[in-house]
Amino acid sequence: MRRRPRGCCGGYTSAVDTPAPDRRHPLARARDDRGWSQTDLARALRRAAAEHGEQCPVTRHTVSRWERGVLPSHLYRRLLADVLGTSLPEVTAALRTTESSDQLSGRTALEDLLGAAVDRRRFLVISGSTLTTLAATAAGLPAGEAGPPHRDGADLAEWLCAHAADLRRLSTAKPSAETTRVLDAHLDSAVRLTRSTAGSRSPALHTAIATLAQARGWIAFDQGLHAGAQRFWAAGLRAAATADDPALGPALLADLAYQCTWMERPGTAVRLLTEALHRTREPRPTALLHLRLARSYARLGEAEATQTQVSAAERALSRAPRDDDTWCAWMSPADLAADAGECWRDLGSAAAAAASIEEGLALLPQHRTRTRAVMGVYAAHAALDRGQVAGAAVTAHRALDTARETGAARCIALAHGFLPRLDPYRGVREVEELHASASPLDA
C-alpha cells in the first residue's frame, strides 16, 4: 500500500524573510516534514517490504548511513519511493545529487517554486490541501498590468514572448537533455526579466513563463519526477494568473489534476478540475476537463458521477470545431473513447472497457506514441480482466516497446506495473516472452 506524503516541502519565501539555506540531507528533510525519527522511517520501510513479500533488515543505523551520503541499494530506493509516496527516479536523483541549495535564498514566490522544481533533492510532492489552496489563491491574484517599455532586456523579453509557444511544441517530441537545458535557460531568463518594474507587470512575459513552465513540467512528469513537475506547473499557474490568461490557468490546473489521478489522489483531482471548469468556456478544453473529472470519479467508485461527466465530455466535444488553437487541440474522440473505457474498467465493466479502449487505440494518430503506450497498458488490463491471458501479454509487450520508444519513465513504469498481474500465469509462452523482454533497467 502506497503511503502518501503528509505535507509539502518548501513554501513561499519573500525577499524580506529569507530562510537560511536548508543543508539537511534530503532524506532527513523528508523525515522531518513527516515528524519521523530515523527509527520511524526504518519501521515504515520494514512494513512496506513485508507487504511486498521482501526481507528488509533496515534499522535506524542504516538510515543514518544513508543520511551521511551512502546511496541505498535499488531495493531500498524502491521502498523509499513507496513509503514517501514518490517515484524511484525521483528518489534516486534526489539522493545522488550533491548540489548546494544556496541559490534558493532570496527569491520571489515564483522563483522559489521554480528553484524547488529544478533542485532534485526535493522529492516530496505537494499535499492535496496545498494544491487546492494554490488553485484558489491563483484565481484571486490581480491581473497583469502593462508597464512602461523595457530598457534593459527589451529585445529578449519580446523574443521570449513571441517564441514561448514554439519552445513548448519542441518539447512535445521525445525530449532530449539538450531540449531540457534550452527550456531551463529560457525559463530562467524570463523569470529574471520579471525583476524589473516593467517586467513584473508585463502580462505577455508572465504568459511566456506559464507556457514554458507547463512544457518543462511535462518533461519532469514523463521522467517520473513528480515533485518537480508539480512545482513547474504551480509556478506556471501563478504566472498565468498574474497575466490574467483565461486559457493557461485551466490548462495548468488540468495538468496538476491529471498527475494527481495518476498518483492515486483522485479526490484532489476532483477539486482542481472543478475549479478549472469554472474558468473554462471553450468546448474542447471543457470536454477534456469533464473527461478527466470522469476518470477521477471512477477511481473514487462513483458510477453515477462518472457517467454524468463522460456524457458532458461527449456533448462538449461534439461542439468543438474541427481545428482550433486551444491548449488541448490534440483532444480527440480517441482520447474520449480510451479514457471512458478506463472509467468503465475502474467501475468493473470489463466488456464495455475493452471495447471502448480498443476503439480509442484504433482512432489514435500514429504520432502520439506516449498516449499509445498508456492506452496499450489500459488495453492489456482490460484483456486480462476478461480472462484473455495471452492477448493481454502480447498487448502489454507492445505497450512496453512503445513506451521505450518514447523514453518516458512514467510510461515505462506503467507498463512494468502490469507485470505482477501475470505472475499467476507464468509458463504461458506469451507471458514468458514479456517477462524476458522486461529489463530491470527500465523500472
C-alpha positions as CSV (number, residue, x, y, z in Angstrom):
1,M,0.0,0.0,0.0
2,R,1.4,3.3,-1.0
3,R,1.7,5.9,1.7
4,R,1.3,9.5,0.5
5,P,3.2,12.3,2.0
6,R,1.6,14.2,4.8
7,G,3.0,17.6,3.8
8,C,4.8,19.5,1.2
9,C,8.4,20.6,1.0
10,G,9.0,24.3,0.9
11,G,6.5,27.1,0.7
12,Y,6.7,30.7,-0.5
13,T,9.6,32.9,0.7
14,S,10.0,36.6,0.3
15,A,12.9,38.8,-0.3
16,V,12.4,40.2,3.2
17,D,12.0,37.0,5.2
18,T,14.6,34.8,3.6
19,P,15.2,31.5,5.3
20,A,18.7,30.1,5.8
21,P,19.7,27.6,3.2
22,D,18.4,24.1,4.0
23,R,21.6,22.0,4.2
24,R,19.9,18.9,5.6
25,H,20.2,15.6,3.7
26,P,17.1,15.1,1.5
27,L,16.1,12.0,3.5
28,A,16.4,13.9,6.8
29,R,14.2,16.6,5.4
30,A,11.7,14.1,4.2
31,R,11.6,12.6,7.7
32,D,11.4,15.9,9.5
33,D,8.5,17.0,7.3
34,R,6.6,14.0,8.5
35,G,7.7,14.1,12.1
36,W,9.6,10.8,11.8
37,S,12.7,9.7,13.5
38,Q,15.3,7.5,11.8
39,T,13.7,4.6,13.7
40,D,10.2,5.6,12.4
41,L,11.5,5.5,8.8
42,A,13.2,2.2,9.3
43,R,10.0,0.7,10.7
44,A,8.0,2.1,7.8
45,L,10.4,0.5,5.3
46,R,10.3,-2.9,7.0
47,R,6.5,-2.7,7.0
48,A,6.4,-1.8,3.3
49,A,8.9,-4.6,2.5
50,A,6.7,-7.2,4.3
51,E,3.7,-6.1,2.3
52,H,5.6,-6.9,-0.9
53,G,7.0,-10.2,0.5
54,E,10.5,-8.8,0.8
55,Q,13.1,-9.0,3.6
56,C,14.3,-5.6,4.7
57,P,16.6,-5.7,7.8
58,V,17.0,-1.9,7.8
59,T,17.5,-0.1,11.2
60,R,18.0,3.4,12.3
61,H,21.8,2.9,11.8
62,T,21.1,2.0,8.2
63,V,19.1,5.2,7.7
64,S,21.9,7.2,9.5
65,R,24.4,5.8,7.0
66,W,22.2,6.9,4.1
67,E,21.9,10.4,5.6
68,R,25.7,10.6,5.8
69,G,25.9,10.1,2.0
70,V,25.8,6.3,1.4
71,L,23.5,5.6,-1.6
72,P,20.8,3.0,-0.7
73,S,20.6,-0.1,-2.8
74,H,18.0,-0.4,-5.6
75,L,15.6,-2.3,-3.4
76,Y,15.8,0.2,-0.6
77,R,15.3,3.1,-3.0
78,R,12.2,1.3,-4.3
79,L,10.9,1.0,-0.8
80,L,11.7,4.6,0.0
81,A,9.7,5.7,-3.1
82,D,6.8,3.6,-1.8
83,V,6.9,4.9,1.8
84,L,7.4,8.6,0.7
85,G,4.8,8.5,-2.0
86,T,7.0,9.4,-4.9
87,S,8.8,7.6,-7.8
88,L,12.0,5.6,-8.0
89,P,13.7,8.0,-10.5
90,E,12.9,11.0,-8.2
91,V,14.3,9.3,-5.1
92,T,17.4,8.2,-7.0
93,A,18.0,11.7,-8.4
94,A,17.5,13.3,-5.0
95,L,19.9,11.0,-3.2
96,R,22.6,11.2,-5.8
97,T,22.9,15.0,-6.2
98,T,25.4,17.0,-4.1
99,E,24.4,20.4,-5.4
100,S,24.1,23.3,-2.9
101,S,20.7,24.8,-2.2
102,D,22.2,28.3,-1.5
103,Q,20.8,29.5,-4.8
104,L,17.2,29.2,-3.5
105,S,17.6,32.0,-1.0
106,G,16.2,35.5,-1.6
107,R,13.8,34.5,-4.4
108,T,10.2,35.6,-5.0
109,A,7.4,33.1,-4.7
110,L,7.6,32.3,-8.4
111,E,11.3,31.9,-8.4
112,D,11.1,29.8,-5.2
113,L,8.7,27.3,-6.9
114,L,10.9,27.0,-9.9
115,G,14.0,26.7,-7.8
116,A,12.5,23.9,-5.9
117,A,11.4,22.2,-9.2
118,V,15.0,22.0,-10.5
119,D,16.5,21.1,-7.2
120,R,16.4,17.3,-7.5
121,R,16.9,16.8,-3.8
122,R,13.4,17.9,-3.2
123,F,11.3,14.8,-3.8
124,L,8.3,15.4,-1.7
125,V,5.1,16.1,-3.6
126,I,2.8,18.9,-2.7
127,S,-0.1,17.9,-0.5
128,G,-3.6,17.9,-1.7
129,S,-4.7,20.7,0.6
130,T,-1.8,22.9,-0.5
131,L,-2.6,22.3,-4.2
132,T,-6.3,23.2,-3.6
133,T,-5.3,26.4,-1.8
134,L,-2.8,27.3,-4.5
135,A,-5.6,26.9,-7.1
136,A,-7.9,29.2,-5.2
137,T,-5.2,31.7,-4.5
138,A,-4.1,31.9,-8.1
139,A,-7.6,32.6,-9.1
140,G,-7.7,35.6,-6.9
141,L,-4.3,37.1,-8.0
142,P,-4.6,40.6,-9.6
143,A,-4.4,40.7,-13.4
144,G,-1.3,41.8,-15.1
145,E,-0.9,45.4,-15.8
146,A,1.1,46.7,-18.8
147,G,4.2,48.7,-17.7
148,P,6.4,51.1,-19.4
149,P,8.7,49.9,-22.2
150,H,11.7,47.9,-21.0
151,R,15.1,49.4,-21.3
152,D,17.4,46.5,-20.3
153,G,16.4,43.2,-21.9
154,A,13.6,44.7,-24.1
155,D,14.5,42.7,-27.2
156,L,15.0,39.5,-25.2
157,A,11.6,39.8,-23.5
158,E,9.9,40.4,-26.8
159,W,11.6,37.4,-28.3
160,L,10.7,35.1,-25.4
161,C,7.0,36.2,-25.6
162,A,7.0,35.5,-29.3
163,H,8.7,32.1,-29.2
164,A,7.4,30.5,-25.9
165,A,4.8,28.5,-27.8
166,D,7.4,27.3,-30.3
167,L,9.6,26.1,-27.5
168,R,6.6,24.3,-25.9
169,R,5.9,22.5,-29.2
170,L,9.6,21.5,-29.4
171,S,9.2,19.8,-26.0
172,T,6.3,17.6,-27.1
173,A,8.5,15.4,-29.2
174,K,10.8,12.9,-27.5
175,P,12.7,15.4,-25.2
176,S,16.4,15.2,-25.0
177,A,18.8,16.5,-22.4
178,E,19.5,19.4,-24.7
179,T,15.8,20.3,-25.1
180,T,15.6,20.4,-21.3
181,R,18.6,22.7,-21.0
182,V,17.2,25.0,-23.6
183,L,13.8,25.2,-21.8
184,D,15.5,25.8,-18.5
185,A,17.7,28.6,-19.9
186,H,14.7,30.4,-21.5
187,L,12.6,30.0,-18.4
188,D,15.3,31.3,-16.2
189,S,15.8,34.3,-18.5
190,A,12.1,35.1,-18.5
191,V,11.9,34.9,-14.7
192,R,14.9,37.2,-14.3
193,L,13.3,39.8,-16.6
194,T,10.3,40.0,-14.1
195,R,12.7,41.5,-11.6
196,S,12.4,44.8,-13.3
197,T,9.4,47.0,-12.6
198,A,8.2,46.7,-16.2
199,G,8.8,43.0,-16.4
200,S,7.0,42.3,-13.2
201,R,3.8,43.9,-14.6
202,S,4.1,42.5,-18.2
203,P,1.2,40.1,-18.9
204,A,3.0,38.9,-22.1
205,L,6.1,37.9,-20.1
206,H,4.1,36.1,-17.5
207,T,2.2,34.2,-20.2
208,A,5.6,33.2,-21.6
209,I,6.7,31.9,-18.2
210,A,3.5,30.0,-17.8
211,T,3.9,28.4,-21.2
212,L,7.5,27.4,-20.7
213,A,6.8,26.1,-17.1
214,Q,4.0,24.0,-18.5
215,A,6.3,22.4,-21.1
216,R,9.0,21.9,-18.5
217,G,6.6,20.3,-16.1
218,W,5.6,17.7,-18.6
219,I,9.2,16.7,-19.2
220,A,9.6,16.3,-15.4
221,F,6.4,14.3,-15.2
222,D,7.4,12.0,-18.0
223,Q,10.7,11.4,-16.2
224,G,8.8,10.4,-13.1
225,L,10.0,13.5,-11.2
226,H,6.6,14.3,-9.7
227,A,7.6,16.9,-7.2
228,G,9.5,18.9,-9.9
229,A,6.5,18.6,-12.3
230,Q,4.1,19.9,-9.6
231,R,6.3,22.9,-8.9
232,F,6.8,23.8,-12.5
233,W,3.0,23.7,-13.0
234,A,2.3,25.6,-9.8
235,A,4.7,28.3,-10.9
236,G,3.0,28.4,-14.3
237,L,-0.3,28.7,-12.6
238,R,0.8,31.7,-10.6
239,A,2.3,33.3,-13.8
240,A,-0.9,32.6,-15.8
241,A,-3.0,34.3,-13.0
242,T,-0.7,37.3,-13.0
243,A,-1.1,37.5,-16.8
244,D,-4.9,37.1,-16.4
245,D,-4.6,34.4,-19.2
246,P,-8.1,32.8,-19.5
247,A,-6.7,29.6,-21.1
248,L,-3.4,28.8,-19.4
249,G,-4.9,28.7,-15.9
250,P,-7.3,25.9,-16.5
251,A,-4.7,24.1,-18.6
252,L,-2.3,24.0,-15.7
253,L,-4.9,23.0,-13.3
254,A,-5.8,20.2,-15.7
255,D,-2.2,19.1,-15.8
256,L,-1.9,19.1,-12.0
257,A,-5.2,17.1,-11.7
258,Y,-4.0,14.5,-14.3
259,Q,-0.9,14.0,-12.2
260,C,-3.0,13.6,-9.1
261,T,-5.1,10.9,-10.7
262,W,-2.0,9.2,-12.0
263,M,-0.6,9.2,-8.4
264,E,-3.9,7.8,-7.0
265,R,-5.1,11.1,-5.5
266,P,-8.4,11.4,-7.2
267,G,-10.1,13.4,-4.5
268,T,-7.6,16.3,-5.0
269,A,-8.0,15.9,-8.8
270,V,-11.8,16.4,-8.5
271,R,-11.2,19.7,-6.6
272,L,-8.7,21.0,-9.1
273,L,-10.8,20.1,-12.1
274,T,-13.9,21.6,-10.6
275,E,-12.0,24.9,-10.2
276,A,-10.7,24.6,-13.8
277,L,-14.2,24.1,-15.2
278,H,-15.4,27.3,-13.5
279,R,-12.9,29.2,-15.6
280,T,-13.4,27.4,-19.0
281,R,-15.8,28.2,-21.8
282,E,-14.2,26.7,-25.0
283,P,-15.8,23.4,-25.9
284,R,-12.7,21.3,-26.5
285,P,-11.0,22.2,-23.1
286,T,-14.4,21.8,-21.4
287,A,-14.6,18.3,-22.9
288,L,-11.2,17.3,-21.6
289,L,-11.9,18.7,-18.1
290,H,-15.1,16.7,-17.9
291,L,-13.3,13.6,-19.2
292,R,-10.6,13.9,-16.6
293,L,-13.2,14.5,-13.9
294,A,-14.9,11.3,-15.0
295,R,-11.6,9.5,-14.5
296,S,-11.3,10.8,-11.0
297,Y,-14.8,9.9,-10.1
298,A,-14.3,6.4,-11.5
299,R,-11.2,6.0,-9.2
300,L,-13.4,7.0,-6.3
301,G,-16.0,4.4,-7.4
302,E,-18.8,6.9,-8.0
303,A,-20.5,5.4,-11.1
304,E,-23.3,8.0,-11.5
305,A,-21.0,10.9,-11.3
306,T,-18.6,9.2,-13.8
307,Q,-21.4,8.7,-16.3
308,T,-22.5,12.3,-16.0
309,Q,-19.1,13.6,-16.7
310,V,-18.5,11.2,-19.7
311,S,-21.8,12.4,-21.2
312,A,-20.8,16.0,-20.6
313,A,-17.5,15.4,-22.3
314,E,-19.2,13.9,-25.3
315,R,-21.5,16.8,-25.7
316,A,-18.8,19.4,-25.4
317,L,-16.5,17.6,-27.8
318,S,-19.3,17.4,-30.4
319,R,-19.5,21.2,-30.3
320,A,-15.7,21.7,-30.8
321,P,-14.6,23.0,-34.2
322,R,-12.6,20.5,-36.3
323,D,-9.4,22.6,-35.9
324,D,-8.7,25.1,-33.1
325,D,-5.7,26.6,-31.3
326,T,-6.8,25.8,-27.8
327,W,-4.3,24.4,-25.3
328,C,-5.7,20.9,-25.8
329,A,-6.1,20.9,-29.6
330,W,-4.9,17.3,-29.6
331,M,-8.0,16.2,-27.6
332,S,-10.0,13.9,-29.9
333,P,-12.6,11.1,-30.0
334,A,-9.7,8.7,-29.4
335,D,-8.9,10.2,-26.0
336,L,-12.6,10.2,-25.1
337,A,-13.1,6.6,-26.0
338,A,-10.0,5.2,-24.3
339,D,-10.4,7.3,-21.1
340,A,-14.1,6.4,-20.9
341,G,-13.0,2.7,-21.3
342,E,-10.6,3.1,-18.3
343,C,-13.5,4.6,-16.3
344,W,-15.6,1.5,-17.1
345,R,-12.7,-0.7,-16.1
346,D,-12.4,1.1,-12.8
347,L,-16.1,0.5,-12.2
348,G,-15.9,-3.2,-13.0
349,S,-17.5,-3.2,-16.5
350,A,-14.8,-5.3,-18.3
351,A,-16.6,-5.8,-21.6
352,A,-17.5,-2.2,-22.0
353,A,-14.0,-1.2,-21.0
354,A,-12.3,-3.4,-23.6
355,A,-14.5,-2.3,-26.4
356,S,-14.0,1.4,-25.6
357,I,-10.2,1.2,-25.2
358,E,-9.9,-0.7,-28.4
359,E,-11.9,2.0,-30.2
360,G,-9.6,4.6,-28.8
361,L,-6.5,2.8,-29.9
362,A,-7.9,2.5,-33.4
363,L,-8.7,6.2,-33.7
364,L,-5.4,7.5,-32.2
365,P,-3.0,9.2,-34.6
366,Q,0.3,7.3,-35.0
367,H,2.5,10.2,-33.9
368,R,1.1,10.2,-30.4
369,T,3.4,7.5,-29.1
370,R,3.2,8.3,-25.4
371,T,-0.6,8.2,-25.4
372,R,-0.4,5.0,-27.4
373,A,1.8,3.4,-24.8
374,V,-0.5,4.4,-22.0
375,M,-3.6,3.2,-23.9
376,G,-1.8,-0.1,-24.6
377,V,-1.4,-0.7,-20.9
378,Y,-5.1,0.1,-20.4
379,A,-5.9,-2.4,-23.1
380,A,-3.8,-5.1,-21.5
381,H,-5.5,-4.7,-18.2
382,A,-8.9,-4.8,-19.9
383,A,-8.0,-8.0,-21.8
384,L,-6.8,-9.7,-18.6
385,D,-10.0,-8.7,-16.8
386,R,-11.8,-10.7,-19.4
387,G,-9.5,-13.8,-19.0
388,Q,-7.5,-13.3,-22.2
389,V,-4.1,-14.1,-20.8
390,A,-2.1,-14.5,-24.0
391,G,-3.7,-11.5,-25.6
392,A,-3.1,-9.3,-22.5
393,A,0.6,-10.3,-22.5
394,V,1.0,-9.5,-26.2
395,T,-0.7,-6.2,-25.8
396,A,1.4,-5.3,-22.8
397,H,4.6,-6.3,-24.7
398,R,3.7,-4.0,-27.5
399,A,2.9,-1.2,-25.0
400,L,6.3,-1.7,-23.3
401,D,8.1,-1.5,-26.6
402,T,6.2,1.7,-27.4
403,A,7.0,3.2,-24.0
404,R,10.7,2.5,-24.5
405,E,10.5,4.4,-27.8
406,T,9.2,7.5,-26.0
407,G,11.9,7.4,-23.4
408,A,9.2,8.5,-20.8
409,A,9.9,6.9,-17.5
410,R,6.3,7.2,-16.3
411,C,5.1,5.2,-19.4
412,I,7.7,2.5,-18.9
413,A,6.9,2.3,-15.2
414,L,3.2,2.0,-16.1
415,A,3.9,-0.9,-18.4
416,H,6.1,-2.6,-15.8
417,G,3.4,-2.2,-13.3
418,F,1.2,-4.6,-15.3
419,L,3.6,-7.5,-15.0
420,P,2.7,-8.7,-11.5
421,R,-0.8,-9.3,-12.7
422,L,0.6,-12.0,-15.0
423,D,2.5,-13.8,-12.2
424,P,-0.2,-16.5,-11.8
425,Y,0.2,-17.4,-15.5
426,R,4.0,-18.0,-15.7
427,G,4.5,-20.8,-18.1
428,V,2.3,-19.3,-20.8
429,R,4.5,-18.6,-23.8
430,E,3.4,-15.0,-24.3
431,V,3.8,-14.2,-20.6
432,E,7.3,-15.7,-20.6
433,E,8.3,-13.6,-23.6
434,L,7.0,-10.5,-22.0
435,H,8.9,-11.1,-18.8
436,A,12.1,-11.9,-20.8
437,S,11.8,-8.6,-22.6
438,A,11.1,-6.5,-19.4
439,S,14.6,-5.4,-18.4
440,P,15.1,-4.4,-14.7
441,L,16.9,-1.3,-16.1
442,D,13.6,0.0,-17.3
443,A,11.9,0.1,-13.9
